[in-house]
Amino acid sequence: MTPLVLTVPGCEAWTERLRPRLAGQAGRALVRQFPDGEVYVRLDDDVAGRDVVLVGGLDQPDRKVMPLLFLAATARELGARSIGLAAPYLAYMRQDHRFHPGEGITSAYFARLLDGAVDWMVTVDPHLHRRSTLAEIYRMPTTVVPSAPAIAAWIADAVPSPCIVGPDQESAQWATVVADRLGAPHMILTKIRTGDREVSISQPSLAPLVDRTPVVIDDIISTGRTMIETVLQLRRIGTPPPICVGIHGVFADRALDDLLAAGAGAVVTCNTIDHATNRICVADALAAAIRHHLGTGSTPATV
């Protein structure tokens, strides 16, 4: 049966990307707020016995999660056969450890919320730092869609003679794969974080960068401080303006303006979060992973 594709409010653009790739039916749902701010949901399609795909990128999660949970609960109560979540960006992955006494490990708490709501989830390159897989905190089946193939394809078309730069060890998992796909040199720098907005980056070696354009790759651009410090270090040793590539462009505060002011030649992101910097589309890979969970496609490369 044709899957029913429902939109979490704020994720309409992603629904339009995915629905035709899934040969899905556009679900009709009303989501609004009562005057006191509580959420009202209504499904205007018969979901009994059907596979439901909720499309909900979870940037700004505190605004989106309650509608998502209520849409999923309503579909389940009305008899949906399965309920899946397509979340191009998965929030609440940073706090994966109790760094100070009394802190909440919110990544685990958030996982419990989603586990109780949906049967499976696909997402693009979540922020796995101290965890190796989502299975360490999520009980439901999950698929992590890698962005590296799409990033490498964009760089191959747009950047002659690149040198791939990872600003820290966390970024190595993307920088090395992209460099290998391109057959390009790469380097991984060292970062020391002293606060939410304070970092220092080791000085790069100039030798691999001679006659090449540095391409800095990281998973999340939030405050931008990691990339800003990397750009400043590269410019200090005389490189051309670096191209900065982020998988998830959160862009808190003035991050984009600050990054360009630091000397970035361009800032490019995957379209996991809709933003003016989006140049790299990951919809095909995300749709392939969804089709796998629906039983209508082959097993994706990373499950």
Sequence and secondary structure as in RCSB ss.txt:
>XXXX:A:sequence
MTPLVLTVPGCEAWTERLRPRLAGQAGRALVRQFPDGEVYVRLDDDVAGRDVVLVGGLDQPDRKVMPLLFLAATA
RELGARSIGLAAPYLAYMRQDHRFHPGEGITSAYFARLLDGAVDWMVTVDPHLHRRSTLAEIYRMPTTVVPSAPA
IAAWIADAVPSPCIVGPDQESAQWATVVADRLGAPHMILTKIRTGDREVSISQPSLAPLVDRTPVVIDDIISTGR
TMIETVLQLRRIGTPPPICVGIHGVFADRALDDLLAAGAGAVVTCNTIDHATNRICVADALAAAIRHHLGTGSTP
ATV
>XXXX:A:secstr
   EEEE TT HHHHHHHHHHHT EE  EEEEE TTS EEEEE S  TT EEEEE   SSHHHHHHHHHHHHHHH
HHTT SEEEEEESS  S S  S  STT   HHHHHHHHHHTT SEEEEES   SS S GGGT  S EEEE  HHH
HHHHHHHH SSEEEEESSGGGHHHHHHHHHHHT  EEE  EEE SSS EEE    SGGGTTSEEEEEEEEESS H
HHHHHHHHHHHTT    EEEEEEE   TTHHHHHHHTT SEEEEETTS  TTEEE  HHHHHHHHHHHHTSS   
S  
